[in-house]
Amino acid sequence: MNRFERQPQAAGEAEVEYGDGEFRVRRAGAFVRCAVTGEPIPLEELRYWNVDLQEPYSSPQAKLTRIGVKLPQ
């Protein structure tokens, strides 16, 4: 492998710091786990998180569940 080839991405769980409107990868990995469902979320699909709790969510519904909002059936 030479210096122009891309380094392979780690296949494990990433460690991420969540900020307002952006996140920073602190330890390389391919995914994070949803704080509500436990399902893996690929970093390229991560859209929802809580800055104060530093938690990722797989969907808007998961985030609403975490903060205690009851969704209509």
N, C-alpha and C positions, 0 to 999 in steps of 0.2 A: 504494500500500500504506500503510495506517495503522498506528499503534503496537499495535493489538489483533490484527492479522493475524499469523499464524505465519510466521516466516522459513523459506524453503526450506532443507532440509538439504543439505549438500554431498554430491555423488554419488561422490566419490573415496574413497581409503583414509584411514582415521582413524589418528591417533597416540594410543595408549592407554598409561596407566601402570597396571600390574596390582598390586593389593594383596590382602591376606587377605580373601577373601569379597566383594570389590568391585573395580571398576576405575574409573578416572577418564579421561575423554576430554581429551587435551591439545590435539589439533587435530581439528576437526570433520571428519566423514566418515561414510559409510554402512556401511563394513565394515572388517575387518582380515583379514590373510591367515594361514592356518594355517601354523605353523612347520614342520610335517612334510609336508603334502600340497600346500601352496601355494594351496589353494582359498579363495575369499573367504568370510568368515563375517559375515553381517549383525550389527551390534552388538546388535540385539534378540534374537539367537539365541546370543550368546556365553556359554558356560557353563563352559568349561575353559581354564585357563591355568596357567603356572608363575610364581610370584612371583619366585623367585631368578633364573631365566633371562629373565624378562620376555617370555614367548612365549605366544601364543594357540594353541589346538588346536581342531579342528573336531569331535572326538569323544573319548570316553574311550580308544578304541583308538589314536588318534593320539598321545595323551599317553603311553600305555604304551609305544608304539613308540619315542617320543623318549627315554624313560628306560631303554630296553633290555630291557623285559620281553617274553619270547617268549609269544605267544598260541597256544593249541592250535588245530589246523586243523580 
